[in-house]
């Protein structure tokens, strides 16, 4: 992971620790991430939310044994047009 994105890894780990447990690992939804951000007064950019979700997709896929390379799954938007 590029050093400039290291903070996103830390954000994902912080959100992950607040993940609800149940029957298997469920992917984080935007409402989960935003709920965490609101509770801890953290301002997130849309790109950061998308990156957190991309990391989580890989984590859940690996945990379930069905991991796909990121290039075949949904990728974060480039931020073009902002």
C-alpha positions, 0 to 999 in steps of 0.5 A, spaced: 500 500 500 502 506 498 504 510 504 500 516 502 494 511 503 496 508 510 491 512 513 486 509 510 488 502 512 488 505 519 481 507 518 479 500 516 482 497 522 478 502 526 472 501 523 473 493 523 474 493 531 466 496 531 464 491 526 458 487 529 459 480 529 454 474 527 453 469 522 460 470 518 463 476 517 459 481 513 461 487 508 461 494 511 456 498 508 456 505 508 451 506 513 456 502 518 462 506 516 458 513 517 456 511 523 463 510 526 465 516 523 459 520 526 460 517 533 468 518 533 467 525 529 471 523 523 470 527 517 471 522 511 472 523 504 467 519 499 474 516 496 476 514 503 469 511 504 470 507 497 477 505 499 475 502 506 469 498 502 475 496 497 479 493 503 473 490 506 471 486 500 478 483 500 478 482 507 471 478 507 473 475 500 479 472 504 475 470 510 470 466 506 475 463 501 472 467 495 477 473 494 477 476 488 483 480 485 481 488 486 481 488 479 475 484 478 471 487 483 468 494 484 474 499 484 474 506 488 472 511 483 478 516 481 474 522 483 474 525 476 469 530 475 469 533 482 
